[in-house]
Amino acid sequence: MKSLHNLTIRKFHEGLLKKDFSALEITQKFFEYIKIKDIEIDTYLALAEKTALQEAEKTDIAIAKGENIEDLAGVPLAIKDNILIKGLQATAASKILKNYVASYDAGVIKRLKNQHAVFLGKTNMDEFAMGSSTENSAFKKTKNPHDITRVPGGSSGGSAAAVAAHMAIASLGSDTGGSIREPASFCGVVGLKPTYGAVSRAGIIALSSSLDQVGPFGKTVEDAAILFKAIAGYDPMDATSVEKNYAHNDALLSPKLENIKQLTIGLPEEYFVPGTSKEVTAAIEESIKKLKSLGLRFKTISLPHTKYALSCYYIIMTAEASSNLARFDGVRYSRNEKADDATGLRDLYLKQRGAGFGAEAKRRSILGTFVLSSGYYDAYYEKAQRVRALIKNDFDEAFKSVDVILSPVAPTQAFTIGEKVSDPLAMYLSDIFTIPVNLAGLPAISIPTTSNLSSLPVGFQLIGKKWREEDLLGIGQFYEKLEL
């Protein structure tokens, strides 16, 4: 299966056009490999073999007829299980949705279907995207392909591991507080969290509606750019989506070095602090040196309200989560395991939700209900929203003197399975460098460092101005070329 390991979206597309292989042939090879490799990694919750092979065959027929095909035509992708694909399961890795089958396509899936992409299956995740390790799934624990004793990160751990383990060419995940960037860093792949509003959230099982955003994983920055360009754009089904001209922005895929050299990168004092592991620190420092060799300028900056971001996030996110999860009562999205001993509707709801939700979903629902309750709304939720505005203002001020901000993605490399699962606060701290980005609605990307100082991957994070994904993707593409 070595032929799968070197495939990127670009190489796959070029191979199809040269007729080095067919889309059907490669898709079949992926399923053969998944059935062997995924016994070890536990990436997929469900496979869509029949529909995937049918879609791949359509691409081959189009090529045989001499038709022009899209960049993503026939490309085998993995999709996080909180993103709806009509006719396929959508459990969000929760028992309360274990028998739910999507009745419509998410906005991003509609766009990918228009490009004739192939969906291999749905990937594992933390239940309702609540977690940083993919250990909170109700069904299985995904392992890190670089060391199966370690976590792949979360909540999009399955999507990151699928790409890292060569069980998909690229994938989609969602990012509420770092859920694309952290697993990308832990698994050694590229993960992009777009600007809030750049990509449709329609058809995504919501965690926190003001923070959630869908984004791509790829083996290269170019792959992430291709996938982002395909899914970005206005969707009338999502009131928060914004019309931006990503489709015709050539700089996303063809950046110019002279433009990249004009950018100044900020290094926030608050992100380079004691507590970050020596392996992460060394890898980040090495990446900064390489970026300086491209001619990029660096400047130290301050984001003074960073210390409040974690507290602020866990108030806003849990409040919105408790509201969003209220619809899952075990009846309307039935588990088909009714509590026969229920003495009434209220008792039925209590027993269905009690059995259907995992510990972390219950914890966050309780916290969220508390901060929204009478007498506590002003003290917690309203105050957190005010702090959120201050955090956003910090970024606005910083971007007056710099174009991009660089930081670690996480304070450590992938930790061992079970290491933090009994200590929620330690788990929450894994997202300390990624959470402020979601609170401010900014784009950010995790790019693998090229350090050989450790056997485990480390990613560095680039944070950009709103709607300026091209700066992050441009820097990333030239950074990758330094190693060629």
Secondary structure as GFF3:
##gff-version 3
##sequence-region A 1 484
A	DSSP	alpha_helix	2	5	.	.	.	ID=ss1
A	DSSP	alpha_helix	9	18	.	.	.	ID=ss2
A	DSSP	alpha_helix	23	41	.	.	.	ID=ss3
A	DSSP	beta_strand	44	47	.	.	.	ID=ss4
A	DSSP	alpha_helix	49	64	.	.	.	ID=ss5
A	DSSP	beta_strand	76	80	.	.	.	ID=ss6
A	DSSP	three_ten_helix	95	97	.	.	.	ID=ss7
A	DSSP	alpha_helix	107	114	.	.	.	ID=ss8
A	DSSP	beta_strand	118	123	.	.	.	ID=ss9
A	DSSP	three_ten_helix	127	129	.	.	.	ID=ss10
A	DSSP	alpha_helix	157	164	.	.	.	ID=ss11
A	DSSP	beta_strand	170	175	.	.	.	ID=ss12
A	DSSP	alpha_helix	181	187	.	.	.	ID=ss13
A	DSSP	beta_strand	190	193	.	.	.	ID=ss14
A	DSSP	beta_strand	213	218	.	.	.	ID=ss15
A	DSSP	alpha_helix	221	231	.	.	.	ID=ss16
A	DSSP	three_ten_helix	250	252	.	.	.	ID=ss17
A	DSSP	alpha_helix	257	260	.	.	.	ID=ss18
A	DSSP	beta_strand	264	268	.	.	.	ID=ss19
A	DSSP	three_ten_helix	269	271	.	.	.	ID=ss20
A	DSSP	alpha_helix	278	293	.	.	.	ID=ss21
A	DSSP	beta_strand	297	301	.	.	.	ID=ss22
A	DSSP	three_ten_helix	304	308	.	.	.	ID=ss23
A	DSSP	alpha_helix	309	324	.	.	.	ID=ss24
A	DSSP	three_ten_helix	325	327	.	.	.	ID=ss25
A	DSSP	alpha_helix	345	356	.	.	.	ID=ss26
A	DSSP	alpha_helix	359	372	.	.	.	ID=ss27
A	DSSP	pi_helix	377	382	.	.	.	ID=ss28
A	DSSP	alpha_helix	383	398	.	.	.	ID=ss29
A	DSSP	beta_strand	404	408	.	.	.	ID=ss30
A	DSSP	alpha_helix	424	428	.	.	.	ID=ss31
A	DSSP	three_ten_helix	429	431	.	.	.	ID=ss32
A	DSSP	alpha_helix	435	440	.	.	.	ID=ss33
A	DSSP	beta_strand	444	448	.	.	.	ID=ss34
A	DSSP	beta_strand	459	464	.	.	.	ID=ss35
A	DSSP	alpha_helix	469	481	.	.	.	ID=ss36
###
